[in-house]
Amino acid sequence: MGEALIARLISLKTFAAEAIAVGDPSAARRQFLVETYGIQATDNNQAALTDAAVVLVAVKPQAFGKIVPDLQAAAHRQTALLLSIMAGTPLATLEAAVTGWPVVRAMPNTPATVGAGMTAIAPGQAVNADHLAQARTIFAAVGDVVEVPEHLINAVTGLSGSGPGYVAVMIEALADGGVAAGLPRATALKLAIQTVRGTATLLQETDLHPAVLKDRVTSPGGTTIAGISALEAGGVRTALIQAVRAACDRANELGA
């Protein structure tokens, strides 16, 4: 996810490549980032943090403790905007690590890697309008951005954070249905992917409520209502609702 942000921020000219410094323990990874994007990379986190105006924490939550001393050392020298994309790490924990810094907690999703992501941001206590605007600009490089209070971040995780997994299952199932009806596998998968993509684009660009679009394509006694009846009989709607709630509950457990 960190690399996706770097790539998009450079391509959109939000930041110049030479203005970006990355701290990474892997020599191979550092070499790749330097050669691919022209950024600075070091195995010394404190060197990467020197004079930074914005700091993105893009590590596994269990690795956060290892970088806290570096963040605290930087916080003694300067003030920066801290952006965290770590799952399950609350603002209170982040703010305690960098006293005096404005902190924004963010939950992006995997389509961000192709610039089609959805990111929710939750501002901390020291965040002002300028900080929030900067956070929005950065995450807008990889897709759409919404602001939510922190207590809803795990609900975001259950919906858009885990959502690509649900959609992938839906696409696979649609393709399986096409195969069951006689279509070649490759053709069925292409039809399923484009149908999901096209429907999402249509809803986004026309601002139609999903129920309105569903009604428009459902003629009396037709094929679509037959298919929808089968979906309702299979409990698809309830299953999706419960999937979001289950993922949200699990996120709450992980952050406890």
PADRENBA-94467 format. One record per residue (C-alpha): residue in one letter; x negated, y, z; residue number from 1. Coordinates in Angstrom, 3 decimals. Each point is the difference from the previous one (the first is absolute). Example, Ala and Ser with C-alpha at 12.3 -4.5 7.8 and 13.67 -1.06 7.14 Angstrom:
// residues 2
+-----+----------+----------+----------+-----+
: res :        X :        Y :        Z :   n :
+-----+----------+----------+----------+-----+
:   a :  -12.300 :   -4.500 :    7.800 :   1 :
:   s :   -1.370 :    3.440 :   -0.660 :   2 :
+-----+----------+----------+----------+-----+
This chain:
// residues 256
+-----+----------+----------+----------+-----+
: res :        X :        Y :        Z :   n :
+-----+----------+----------+----------+-----+
:   m :    0.000 :    0.000 :    0.000 :   1 :
:   g :   -2.882 :    2.352 :    0.767 :   2 :
:   e :   -1.483 :   -0.638 :   -3.433 :   3 :
:   a :    3.378 :    0.607 :   -1.662 :   4 :
:   l :    0.163 :    3.414 :    1.639 :   5 :
:   i :   -3.570 :    0.824 :   -1.022 :   6 :
:   a :    0.634 :   -0.978 :   -3.615 :   7 :
:   r :    3.206 :    2.004 :   -0.311 :   8 :
:   l :   -1.274 :    3.074 :    1.878 :   9 :
:   i :   -2.994 :    0.195 :   -2.324 :  10 :
:   s :    1.989 :   -0.646 :   -3.195 :  11 :
:   l :    2.549 :    2.662 :    0.970 :  12 :
:   k :   -2.851 :    2.390 :    0.940 :  13 :
:   t :    1.447 :    0.450 :    3.496 :  14 :
:   f :   -3.564 :   -0.438 :    1.254 :  15 :
:   a :   -3.299 :   -0.042 :   -1.848 :  16 :
:   a :   -1.812 :   -3.337 :    0.202 :  17 :
:   e :   -3.030 :    1.591 :    1.642 :  18 :
:   a :    2.229 :    1.341 :    2.798 :  19 :
:   i :    0.982 :   -3.513 :    1.104 :  20 :
:   a :   -2.156 :   -2.035 :    2.386 :  21 :
:   v :    0.780 :   -3.556 :    1.099 :  22 :
:   g :   -1.357 :   -1.972 :    2.919 :  23 :
:   d :   -0.063 :   -3.752 :   -0.709 :  24 :
:   p :   -2.119 :   -2.773 :    1.571 :  25 :
:   s :   -0.240 :   -1.986 :   -3.239 :  26 :
:   a :   -2.956 :    0.899 :   -2.251 :  27 :
:   a :    1.665 :   -1.610 :   -3.012 :  28 :
:   r :    3.177 :    1.949 :    0.625 :  29 :
:   r :   -1.883 :    3.273 :    0.381 :  30 :
:   q :   -1.856 :   -0.583 :   -3.262 :  31 :
:   f :    3.258 :   -0.766 :   -1.799 :  32 :
:   l :    1.685 :    3.174 :    1.288 :  33 :
:   v :   -2.947 :    2.204 :   -0.926 :  34 :
:   e :   -0.370 :   -1.464 :   -3.478 :  35 :
:   t :    3.726 :   -0.057 :   -0.738 :  36 :
:   y :    1.121 :    3.355 :    1.391 :  37 :
:   g :   -3.150 :    2.080 :    0.449 :  38 :
:   i :    0.723 :    0.604 :    3.677 :  39 :
:   q :   -2.358 :   -0.118 :    2.963 :  40 :
:   a :   -0.131 :   -3.195 :    2.048 :  41 :
:   t :   -1.926 :   -0.876 :    3.137 :  42 :
:   d :   -0.152 :   -2.627 :    2.710 :  43 :
:   n :   -0.209 :    2.820 :    2.558 :  44 :
:   n :    3.523 :    1.116 :    0.898 :  45 :
:   q :   -1.252 :    3.076 :    1.828 :  46 :
:   a :   -1.838 :    1.128 :   -3.124 :  47 :
:   a :    3.185 :   -0.445 :   -2.049 :  48 :
:   l :    1.956 :    1.994 :    2.577 :  49 :
:   t :   -2.384 :    2.973 :    0.105 :  50 :
:   d :    1.848 :    3.199 :   -0.969 :  51 :
:   a :    3.037 :   -1.988 :   -1.173 :  52 :
:   a :    3.206 :    2.005 :   -0.317 :  53 :
:   v :    2.170 :   -3.093 :   -0.422 :  54 :
:   v :   -0.725 :   -3.459 :    1.413 :  55 :
:   l :    1.882 :   -3.052 :   -1.280 :  56 :
:   v :   -0.096 :   -3.051 :    2.269 :  57 :
:   a :    0.566 :   -2.995 :   -2.261 :  58 :
:   v :   -1.177 :   -2.945 :    2.085 :  59 :
:   k :    1.722 :   -3.018 :    1.504 :  60 :
:   p :    1.596 :    0.933 :    3.349 :  61 :
:   q :   -2.215 :   -2.519 :    1.801 :  62 :
:   a :   -3.086 :    1.825 :   -1.327 :  63 :
:   f :    1.108 :    3.408 :    1.234 :  64 :
:   g :   -1.811 :   -0.329 :    3.328 :  65 :
:   k :   -3.314 :   -0.336 :   -1.834 :  66 :
:   i :    0.313 :    3.403 :   -1.662 :  67 :
:   v :    1.481 :    1.926 :    2.939 :  68 :
:   p :   -3.458 :    1.083 :    1.323 :  69 :
:   d :   -0.854 :    1.441 :   -3.423 :  70 :
:   l :    3.304 :    1.866 :   -0.149 :  71 :
:   q :   -0.461 :    1.351 :    3.510 :  72 :
:   a :   -3.519 :    1.183 :   -0.798 :  73 :
:   a :    1.330 :    1.840 :   -3.051 :  74 :
:   a :    2.851 :    1.495 :    2.041 :  75 :
:   h :   -2.557 :    1.601 :    2.324 :  76 :
:   r :   -1.589 :    1.809 :   -2.966 :  77 :
:   q :    2.935 :    1.034 :   -2.179 :  78 :
:   t :    3.723 :   -0.146 :   -0.604 :  79 :
:   a :    1.463 :   -2.061 :   -2.842 :  80 :
:   l :    3.372 :   -1.287 :   -1.110 :  81 :
:   l :    0.173 :   -3.724 :    0.803 :  82 :
:   l :    2.144 :   -2.190 :   -2.248 :  83 :
:   s :    0.540 :   -3.592 :    1.082 :  84 :
:   i :    1.437 :   -2.804 :   -2.118 :  85 :
:   m :   -0.570 :   -2.623 :    2.701 :  86 :
:   a :    3.106 :   -2.065 :    0.692 :  87 :
:   g :    1.208 :   -0.122 :    3.580 :  88 :
:   t :   -2.369 :    2.650 :    1.381 :  89 :
:   p :    2.078 :    2.754 :    1.641 :  90 :
:   l :   -0.680 :    3.717 :   -0.134 :  91 :
:   a :   -0.759 :    0.059 :    3.727 :  92 :
:   t :   -2.907 :   -2.416 :   -0.502 :  93 :
:   l :   -1.323 :    1.969 :   -2.958 :  94 :
:   e :    0.324 :    3.352 :    1.746 :  95 :
:   a :   -1.827 :   -1.325 :    3.063 :  96 :
:   a :   -2.929 :   -0.998 :   -2.215 :  97 :
:   v :   -0.387 :    3.448 :   -1.592 :  98 :
:   t :    1.050 :    2.551 :    2.594 :  99 :
:   g :    0.958 :    3.279 :   -1.611 : 100 :
:   w :    0.349 :   -1.331 :   -3.540 : 101 :
:   p :    3.324 :    0.103 :   -1.839 : 102 :
:   v :    1.030 :   -3.588 :   -0.771 : 103 :
:   v :    2.413 :   -1.389 :   -2.591 : 104 :
:   r :    0.989 :   -3.656 :    0.018 : 105 :
:   a :    0.923 :   -1.405 :   -3.402 : 106 :
:   m :    1.553 :   -3.206 :   -1.328 : 107 :
:   p :   -0.652 :   -0.477 :   -3.734 : 108 :
:   n :    0.818 :   -3.143 :   -1.971 : 109 :
:   t :   -1.859 :   -2.091 :   -2.560 : 110 :
:   p :    1.450 :    1.626 :   -3.170 : 111 :
:   a :   -2.173 :    2.960 :    1.034 : 112 :
:   t :   -2.860 :   -1.855 :   -1.693 : 113 :
:   v :    1.622 :    0.788 :   -3.368 : 114 :
:   g :    1.246 :    3.467 :    0.947 : 115 :
:   a :    3.567 :   -1.175 :    0.629 : 116 :
:   g :   -0.071 :   -0.216 :    3.777 : 117 :
:   m :    2.309 :    1.186 :    2.738 : 118 :
:   t :   -1.628 :    1.572 :    3.059 : 119 :
:   a :    1.686 :    1.122 :    3.204 : 120 :
:   i :   -1.906 :    2.462 :    2.168 : 121 :
:   a :    0.522 :    0.807 :    3.676 : 122 :
:   p :   -1.707 :    3.129 :    1.357 : 123 :
:   g :   -1.641 :    0.202 :    3.414 : 124 :
:   q :    0.294 :    2.767 :    2.564 : 125 :
:   a :   -2.764 :    2.242 :   -1.374 : 126 :
:   v :    1.131 :   -0.155 :   -3.630 : 127 :
:   n :    1.156 :    3.261 :   -1.566 : 128 :
:   a :    1.649 :    0.753 :   -3.349 : 129 :
:   d :   -3.339 :    0.300 :   -1.809 : 130 :
:   h :   -1.200 :   -3.363 :    1.330 : 131 :
:   l :    3.262 :   -1.611 :   -1.044 : 132 :
:   a :   -0.220 :    1.514 :   -3.479 : 133 :
:   q :   -3.543 :   -1.326 :   -0.379 : 134 :
:   a :    1.052 :   -3.481 :    1.113 : 135 :
:   r :    2.870 :    0.061 :   -2.482 : 136 :
:   t :   -2.345 :    1.051 :   -2.818 : 137 :
:   i :   -2.417 :   -2.829 :    0.763 : 138 :
:   f :    2.596 :   -2.748 :    0.186 : 139 :
:   a :    1.952 :    1.416 :   -2.953 : 140 :
:   a :   -3.025 :   -1.036 :   -2.069 : 141 :
:   v :    1.169 :   -3.606 :    0.314 : 142 :
:   g :    3.780 :    0.446 :   -0.183 : 143 :
:   d :    2.907 :    1.568 :    1.868 : 144 :
:   v :   -0.173 :    1.277 :    3.582 : 145 :
:   v :    2.615 :    0.370 :    2.732 : 146 :
:   e :   -0.365 :    1.337 :    3.524 : 147 :
:   v :    1.469 :   -1.930 :    2.932 : 148 :
:   p :   -0.315 :    0.208 :    3.792 : 149 :
:   e :   -2.469 :   -2.545 :    1.333 : 150 :
:   h :    2.653 :   -2.164 :    1.637 : 151 :
:   l :    1.258 :   -0.854 :   -3.503 : 152 :
:   i :   -3.374 :   -1.028 :   -1.434 : 153 :
:   n :    0.626 :   -3.682 :    0.752 : 154 :
:   a :    3.352 :    0.220 :   -1.772 : 155 :
:   v :   -1.919 :    1.371 :   -2.987 : 156 :
:   t :   -2.374 :   -2.948 :    0.322 : 157 :
:   g :    2.933 :   -2.402 :   -0.111 : 158 :
:   l :    1.485 :    1.653 :   -3.095 : 159 :
:   s :   -2.641 :    1.479 :   -2.312 : 160 :
:   g :   -3.142 :   -1.385 :    1.638 : 161 :
:   s :    1.162 :   -3.620 :   -0.249 : 162 :
:   g :    2.479 :    0.692 :   -2.800 : 163 :
:   p :   -2.324 :   -0.866 :   -2.919 : 164 :
:   g :   -0.030 :   -3.551 :    1.353 : 165 :
:   y :    3.789 :   -0.170 :   -0.064 : 166 :
:   v :    0.144 :    1.421 :   -3.523 : 167 :
:   a :   -2.633 :   -2.481 :   -1.178 : 168 :
:   v :    2.147 :   -2.844 :    1.334 : 169 :
:   m :    3.048 :    1.463 :   -1.756 : 170 :
:   i :   -1.870 :    0.279 :   -3.301 : 171 :
:   e :   -1.280 :   -3.568 :    0.307 : 172 :
:   a :    3.519 :   -1.239 :    0.746 : 173 :
:   l :    1.472 :    1.895 :   -2.967 : 174 :
:   a :   -2.651 :   -1.507 :   -2.265 : 175 :
:   d :    0.741 :   -3.464 :    1.407 : 176 :
:   g :    3.655 :    0.603 :   -0.800 : 177 :
:   g :   -0.927 :    0.876 :   -3.568 : 178 :
:   v :   -2.048 :   -3.183 :   -0.293 : 179 :
:   a :    2.932 :   -1.995 :    1.409 : 180 :
:   a :    2.173 :    1.558 :   -2.713 : 181 :
:   g :   -2.469 :   -1.099 :   -2.696 : 182 :
:   l :   -2.396 :    2.931 :   -0.455 : 183 :
:   p :   -3.765 :   -0.556 :   -0.320 : 184 :
:   r :   -1.814 :    0.878 :    3.245 : 185 :
:   a :   -1.997 :    2.920 :   -1.442 : 186 :
:   t :    3.086 :    1.527 :   -1.609 : 187 :
:   a :    2.081 :   -0.417 :    3.153 : 188 :
:   l :   -2.665 :    1.678 :    2.141 : 189 :
:   k :   -0.362 :    2.915 :   -2.401 : 190 :
:   l :    3.774 :    0.493 :   -0.048 : 191 :
:   a :    0.201 :   -0.123 :    3.793 : 192 :
:   i :   -2.840 :    2.489 :    0.575 : 193 :
:   q :    1.279 :    2.507 :   -2.529 : 194 :
:   t :    3.575 :   -0.300 :    1.265 : 195 :
:   v :   -1.094 :    0.867 :    3.545 : 196 :
:   r :   -2.299 :    2.787 :   -1.200 : 197 :
:   g :    2.613 :    1.456 :   -2.343 : 198 :
:   t :    2.776 :   -0.084 :    2.577 : 199 :
:   a :   -2.170 :    1.729 :    2.586 : 200 :
:   t :   -0.991 :    2.673 :   -2.520 : 201 :
:   l :    3.615 :    0.535 :   -1.016 : 202 :
:   l :    1.118 :    0.421 :    3.597 : 203 :
:   q :   -2.859 :    2.377 :    0.747 : 204 :
:   e :    0.392 :    2.190 :   -3.070 : 205 :
:   t :    3.809 :    0.226 :    0.044 : 206 :
:   d :    0.364 :    0.163 :    3.798 : 207 :
:   l :    2.831 :   -2.514 :   -0.253 : 208 :
:   h :    1.020 :   -1.902 :    3.099 : 209 :
:   p :   -0.744 :   -3.718 :   -0.546 : 210 :
:   a :    3.663 :   -0.838 :    0.538 : 211 :
:   v :    1.014 :    2.361 :   -2.807 : 212 :
:   l :   -2.448 :   -1.601 :   -2.424 : 213 :
:   k :    1.189 :   -3.448 :    1.048 : 214 :
:   d :    3.609 :    0.969 :   -0.691 : 215 :
:   r :   -0.915 :    1.443 :   -3.402 : 216 :
:   v :   -1.550 :   -3.250 :   -1.205 : 217 :
:   t :    2.651 :   -2.257 :    1.536 : 218 :
:   s :    2.917 :   -0.439 :   -2.373 : 219 :
:   p :    3.184 :   -1.875 :    0.981 : 220 :
:   g :   -0.401 :   -3.729 :   -0.412 : 221 :
:   g :   -3.470 :    0.468 :   -1.488 : 222 :
:   t :   -3.411 :   -1.570 :    0.455 : 223 :
:   t :   -1.334 :    2.487 :    2.552 : 224 :
:   i :    2.835 :   -0.460 :    2.485 : 225 :
:   a :   -0.468 :   -3.753 :   -0.297 : 226 :
:   g :   -3.653 :    0.407 :    0.875 : 227 :
:   i :    0.699 :    2.439 :    2.846 : 228 :
:   s :    2.584 :   -2.375 :    1.442 : 229 :
:   a :   -2.672 :   -2.690 :    0.091 : 230 :
:   l :   -2.414 :    2.394 :    1.736 : 231 :
:   e :    2.589 :    0.874 :    2.632 : 232 :
:   a :    0.816 :   -3.663 :    0.547 : 233 :
:   g :   -3.713 :   -0.643 :    0.533 : 234 :
:   g :   -0.268 :    2.771 :    2.573 : 235 :
:   v :   -2.663 :    1.953 :   -1.901 : 236 :
:   r :    1.102 :    3.376 :    1.372 : 237 :
:   t :   -0.064 :   -1.221 :    3.597 : 238 :
:   a :   -3.312 :   -1.778 :   -0.540 : 239 :
:   l :   -1.658 :    3.196 :   -1.225 : 240 :
:   i :    1.366 :    2.019 :    2.914 : 241 :
:   q :   -1.274 :   -2.617 :    2.432 : 242 :
:   a :   -3.389 :   -0.090 :   -1.747 : 243 :
:   v :   -0.491 :    3.720 :    0.608 : 244 :
:   r :    1.108 :   -0.327 :    3.622 : 245 :
:   a :   -2.225 :   -3.035 :    0.612 : 246 :
:   a :   -3.045 :    1.769 :   -1.452 : 247 :
:   c :    0.763 :    3.094 :    2.083 : 248 :
:   d :    0.287 :   -2.138 :    3.141 : 249 :
:   r :   -3.317 :   -1.662 :   -0.785 : 250 :
:   a :   -1.659 :    3.391 :   -0.500 : 251 :
:   n :    1.321 :    1.050 :    3.410 : 252 :
:   e :   -1.526 :   -3.133 :    1.524 : 253 :
:   l :   -3.382 :    0.595 :   -1.644 : 254 :
:   g :   -0.086 :    3.602 :    1.211 : 255 :
:   a :    1.017 :   -0.838 :    3.572 : 256 :
+-----+----------+----------+----------+-----+
